Amino acid sequence: GIGGPAYLTSLVNTVPTSAHVEHYGRIVERAALRRRLIDAAARIAEIAFDEASDEVDDVIDRAEQLVFAVAQRRLARDLVPISKVLYDYFDQIEYLQQHQGSVLGTPSGFIDVDKLLGGFQASDLIIVAGRPGMGKTSLMLSMAESIAAKQMGAIAIFTLEMSSDQLVQRLIASETGIDSQRLRLGQIRDNEIDLVARAIGHLSEMPIYLDDSANISPFELRTKARRLHTEQPLSLVIVDYLQLMTGGIRSENRVQEISYISRSLKALARELRVPVMAASQLSRAVEARHDRRPQLADLRESGCLSGETLVYLPEQGIYRPIEQLVGQNEFRVLALNTQTWHLEPSQVSRVFATGHKPVYRLTTRLGRSIRATTNHQFLTVQGWRRLDDLSMGMRIALPRRLPGPTQPTIDSEELARLARSDVYWDEIVAMEPDGETEVYDLTVEGHHNFVANDIIAHNSIEQDADVVMFIYRDEVYHPDTTYKNVAELIVAKHRNGPTGKVELGFIQEQTKFVNLFREPVGM
């Protein structure tokens, strides 16, 4: 026969056996990782050679993502069959059914908060918002300390407002119960030294990492978080606070820059599969209302328009008052593409009322008029400006031609002398208070502006957060309130669950939040 007995024996001897299956598995795994690394290197080179990528930081960020994916021994997310997702979901249901009352996500340390949210879920962006002095930093530190004490994973805290020393002082005050003011001044009694020493020993064992870099950009934050995550898996990332971050992008508009920052934080949460919590400062507009409890509309970095404001719908060829569009989203408006300076139909994702607010009436030389809140933005030659930042004689953008069966904004002879754009810069001739009224806004995908009363106005940018929590303490505004040392945590947005209100205790001297236990009525 062919080869003979000797050849057949050699074939038998060279066939791998199950005894070495683990060794062969490692060979395959190493080869797969090398192939992924080679593929990542090729893609990084391709990105680096692409001259269309102007921002070097973006190129570095994408390169880091590719290498990080290989280091984590996982491919970029690809299409997966629904059966796998369903099986994973069923496993979660089974776990919860067998462990009644347990929290599937990362527990916050506050019983009622966890009952409402089910803990902080992986990949969620959580916004903690409030006016200055309400306790945003204190709440996030209380949660971080609780999570770290359970050794559930590392916590990265990016503190842009305070130094690391100030943050540590707050943690020690919380841990020891010593007045934070006395700690700051070094007025510690002899019998408290041991308390401080024990607190330092306890806190030093917690996997908390601090970064107090000022003006950090989303790119720098993502880089640092990724590196820490490869060394020690993260359970939570905290940013204090959102408005102190720099966008790291060229933007004529702070609203769009903040939107870019929040999108970047959401992308980080998804990439690392950990919850990201960011504090956000609310404007003084909250204090203009009789009820100063924050609302979701207060978080948006844009103003509002009065209900009678006419919005043009290009597909129907009609004008509709913005108040009649509330709740609708299957329509388009005219929006200005600031790259081409042409008006384009753009999809609206949301129209909503934002409350009863004071408005001003703005009028241009051509007679265009609009009623808006002082923080609504209009396009000027210098870029987007709030109404309260405008002045007489400044020029704002109008559509050069009014849509529909109307006359041109200016005569054709003058049009011929203008550049080929859809914009005419008209002069402001009047701005005056015009009472209070119900106001509204909408969100336009892509261009983030729309034609309102034949003036180009900015829109509300949709909040990327999965959870939005507002802190309200009545004693900040009413020192004689019966609700002393009580904080309301208002969950105004919860993408995957219910909203509601939770009450927590607040210890002013220690700047610390605690669970609030009330005696049952009648006991």
N, C-alpha and C positions, 0 to 999 in steps of 0.2 A: 504494500500500500504506500500511499504518498506520505513521506516523512518518517514512517515507521514508528515503533513503540517509543523510541527515545524522544522523538518530536512531540508525541502526544503527552508524554510525561512532563516535558518542559512547559507545555501549554497549561496543564493542570496546576503546576507549581507557580505560574505567573498570574493566575486568576486571583483577584483580591478576595479575601475572606471576611466574614462579618466580625472576626476577632479584632480587625484593625479599622472598623468603620468610623470610629471617632477621629482617628488620625487622618483618614481620607477626607472626612468632612471638613477638617481644619484646612487641608490643602485647597479644597474647593472654595472655602470661605475666603482664604487669603488671595486666591486668584481673582475672585469676584471683586474684592475690595480694590485690588490693583487695577482691574479694568475700570471700576468706577472712578478711581483717582485719575487714571489716564484720560477718561472721558471728561472729567471735571476740568483737568488742565487744558484740554483742547477747547472747551467752551469758554474758559477764562481768557485764553489767548484770543479767541474770536471776539469776545466782548471788548478786550483791550484795544484790538485793532479797529474796532467800529468807531469811526470818527463822528458818527451821529450822536454818540453818547458824550454830551458836553460836560456833565458833572462828574468829576473824578471820584468824588465820594460815592456816587451811585454805582460806579464801576467797581470800586473796592467792596462796597456792600454786597453786590451780587456775587462777586468772587468769594467773599467770606461765606455767604449762604451755601454755595456749592461745596466748599471744603468742609463746612460744618456738617452738611448732610452726609458726607462720606465718613467723617469722624464719628458721627452718631450711628454709623452702619445702617443707614436707611436711604432709600431712593427718594427723590422728590415725589410728593403725593401724585398718584396716578389714578386713573379710573378703577374703581373697585366694584365688584358685583354687589347688588343690594342685599343678597343673602348674607354676606359677611357682616354688613352693617346691622342687619336684623338680628343675627345671632349674638353680636356684641351687646345690642340693646337688651335682648332677652336676658343675657347674663346679668346686666345691671338690675333689671326688674326682679330677677330671682334673688340677688343679693339683698336688695332693699326689703323684699318680702320676708326674707329670713332674719333680717336685722332691723326689725321695726324700730323707728325712732332714730336710726343712725343717719349720718350725713354723708352723701355720696361725694360731694366736693370737699374743698379745703375748709374746715370749720373756722368761723370768724372769731370764736371765743365768746360770742354773745348769743344766748339761747334763742331769743325771739327773732333775731336776725337770721339765724340758721334755719329756724322753722319756716320763715318766709322765702328765703333764697335757696335752701338746701345746700348751704355752703357756697364757696366761690368755685365756679366750674373752670376746668382747664380751658384755655383759649379765650376766656372772657376778658373784656375790657370793662373795668368798673370805675365810674367817675364818682368821687366824693366832693360835693360842691356846697358852698355856703359863703356868706359874707365874712369879712375878716373878724376874728375873735370868736367865731362859733365853735372852733375846736377841730378843724379838719385834720391837722397834723396829729393832734392828740388821739383822735379816733383811729387813724391809720397805725399809729405806734402801738396803741392798745391791742389792736388786732395782730400786728406783727409779733409783739411780745408773746401773745397767747399761742400763736402758731409755732414760733421758734421754741417755746418751752416744751412743746410736744415732740420736738425733734422730727418734724414732718418733712424737712428739707430746708435748704438754704433760702434766705430772704435777702434780696438786694434792695437797698433803699437809696434812691438818688434824691438828695436833698439840695434843692437849688435856692431855697429861702434861708435856711439855717446852716450853720457850720456843724460838722460832726460832733464837736464838743458840746454845742447847745442841745443837740439831739440826745446825746448820751446823758446829759444832765436831766432831761425830761424822763428818760428811762429809769434813772436812779431814783428820781422823785416818786415815780409810779411804783417802783419795787419796794422802796423803804417806807413810803407814806410820809416822808419829810417834806415840808413846804418847799416848793421849787424856788421861791424867792430867797429863802434862807440858804438853800444850797448854792444859789448863784452868788450870794454875798459871802459865803463861807461861814455863816453863823450856825455852826453845827455843835450841838451839846456833846459833852464827853461821852454820855451813854449812847450816843447815836453813831459814834465812829465805827463800832462793831457792825451796826446795821448797814452802813455804807460799804464796809469791807465785804460783808457777806453778799450784798447786792452786786457788787462788782464781780465777785467770784462766780455768782450764779449767771449774770449776764454774759460774762466772758466765755461761758460754755455754750452759749446759744449761737447757732449758725447764721448770725446777722452780719451783713457786709454793707458798709457805708461808703458813699461817694458824694462829696460836697462840691464837685466841680461846678463853677458858675456858667450860665449860658450854654449848657450842654445841648448838643443837637441830637435828633433822633438817630442819626447814623452812629455817633459816638456811643450813645446809650445802648443801641443794639449790639455793637461790637463788644462792649464790656459785659453785657448780660450773657451773650453767647459764650464768651471765654469762661465766665464763672460757671455757667451751666455744664460745660464740658468737664470741669474739675469737680463740681459738687452740684448735683441736680437741684434746681430751684423749685420752691413751692409757691413763691409769690415775688412779684416785682412791684415796688412802690415808687411813684414819682411825685415829688412835692416842690413846686406845683406846675401845672400845665402851661400857664401863661408866661412863666419865666424861661421856658425852653426857647431856643432859636430854631427856626425851621430848617436852616441850612440850604434853602432854595431861594432862587430869585423870584420874589413875589411883590407885586405892587399893592398887595392887600393883606393886612394882618389877619383878617377873617379866614382867607384861604390858607394862610400859613398855619394858623391854629388847626384848621381842618386837616392839613397835611400831617401835622404832628400827631393828632389823634388817630389818623389812619395808620401811621407808622407804628404807634403803640399797639393798635389792634393787630397789625401784621406780626409784631414781635410775639404777642400772646399766642397767636396761631402757630407760629414757627416753633416756639419752645414748648407749646402746649402747657402753659402755666397761666394763672390769672395775673393780669396787670392792673394795678390800682393807681389812679392818678387823681390828685386834688385839683379842683378848679375854683378860681375866685369868681364870685358873682358881682355884677356892677351895682351901683347905687340905685338903679331902677327898682330894685326890690323894695327899697325903703320909701318909695313914692306912693305905695299902696297902703290902704288901711290895714289889711291883713298882710303882714310881712313874711308870711311863710313862702319860701321859694316855689316856683312852678317850673315845669320843663322848659317853657318858652324863655325863662330868664337865663338859661344856659347857652342859648344860641347867641352867637356874636353878631347879630344883625337886628335891625329895627323892624317896624311894622307900619302898615298902611291902613288908612280908614276904609270902612266897608264899601263905600260907594266908588272906590278907585276902579276904573275900567281897565280890564285886561283883554288884549286882543287875542282871539283864537284863530290862527291862520287857516286851519283846515275847514272850519265852518264859515270863515269870513265875517265873524261877528265880534262885538265887544260884550263882555259880561262883567258885572261888578264882582270883585274878588270875594265878597261875602257869600255870593251864590255858588261859588266853586268849592266851598269847604266840603271835605270828605271825598272829593273826586280826584282821580289820578290818571284816568285814561284819556288824556288830552295833551295838546302841545301849545306852547306860547312862542312868541317871537323873542329871541335872545341874541345878544350881540357877541359874535366871535371876535375877541380882541386881538387875535392873530391876523385875521383877514380884514377886520373892520366891516364885515357884512352881517346883516341880520339873518338868522337862520331859525327855522322851526325847531324847538327843543322840548323834550319830554318833561312833564311835571310829575314828580314822585309823591308830592304831598301838599295839601292846602289846609291851613288850620287857623283857628282863632287864638289870639295870645292875651286876651283880657281887655280891660277898660283902662285906657292910658291917655295922658295929655298929648296933643298933637300940635304941630306947626303947619301953616300953609306956606308953601314955597311957590313963587310965581316967576316966570321968565319973561323976557322982553317980547317974545312972540305970543305971549298969553297962555302958555302952558302952565298948568297949576296942579299941585298935588298936596294932600294932607298926610303927614308922616310923623312918626316919633323922632325925637332928636338923635337917636342912634342909628337911624336908617341911612344907608350909604347910597350916594349918587356918583356917577362917573364924571370926573373933571379932567382937564388937560393934564393935571399932575397925578392922576390916578383916582382910586376910589376914596371918597371922603364922607364922613358922617355929616348929617345935616347941621349939627351944632359946631362943625368945623368949617362950614361954608360962610361966605360973606358976600355982601353986595358987590356986583361987578364981576364975580367969578363966573366962569362959563362951565355949563354942564352939558352932557350929551343928550341929544334928542334924535329920534329917527329923522333922516333927511326928508323922507316921504312918509306921510301917514298912510298906514295900510287901509285897504278897503276903498270904497267909492268916495274918497275925499280929495282935497286939493293938495298940491305939494306944500311943504312947510315954507319954502321960499321960492321965489319965481325962477323960471328956467334959466334966465340970463345969469343970475347969481350962482345957480347950480353948476353951470358950465365952468365957472371959475374955481370951483372947489375940487379937491382931490376925489378920486373914484372910491368913495366910501359911502356907507349908509348913515353916517353920523354928521349931524350939524351941531356945532358948539354954540349954545345960546346963553345969553347973559342973565344972571339972576338980578331981578329988580325989587323983589320983596320977600321977606321971611318974617312971619308974625305968628304969635300964639293964636290957636283957633279952637280952644276948648278941650274937652275930653270926650272920647268916643270909643266904641268897640273897634279893635284893630286886628289885622290879619297879616299873614305872610304865606309864602309858598316856597317850595324847593324845586329848583330847575336843575336837571342832571346836566353835567358837562360844563356849561358856560356860567352857571350860577348868577344869572341876571335875567331880567325880562322887561318888556315894554309895558309901563303902567301909566295911564293918563297921558300917553304919548311922550313919556320921559323914560330914559333908561335907568332902571333902579336895580339895586343889588337884591339878592334873595337870601333866604335862610339856608344855611348849610346843614344838612342832616347830621345828627349826632351819631358817631360810629360806636358809641358805647353799648354794651349788652345790658349793663345795669347802671342806673343813675340814682344816687342817693343824696338827698339834701339834709343838712343839719340845721335845725332851728332850735334856739334856746330863748324862751320868752323873757328870761331875766335880763338878757342883753339890752332889750328895748324897754322893759318894764321892771325896774328893780324891786318894786313892791309886789310882784306877782306871787300867786299862791303856788306856782310851779317852779319854785327855786330848786336848783340842783337837778333839774330834769331836762333832758334833751329829747327832741323828737327827731327820729331818723325816718325821713320820708322817702320811700322807694317809689320814685315817680316813673321809672322805666325799668322793665324786666322782660327782656326779649323772649325768654323761654319759661315764663311763669307769672305769678300774680304780682301786682303792686300792692302797696299798703303802707301803714305807718307803725313804727316800733318806738317804744319809749325806753330810754337808757338813763342811768344815773350819771351825773357828772360831778366829780370832786374838783372844785376850782383850784384849791391850794396845791394839788398834785397834778393838775391838768390831765386828769385821767377819767376815762369812761368805764362804767361798771354795769353789770346786769342789775336790773331794777326788779326787786321782788316786792310785790304788794300783798298786804294782808287781805284775804278774802272778805268780802262784805258780809257783815253779820257775825263775824268771829269775835 
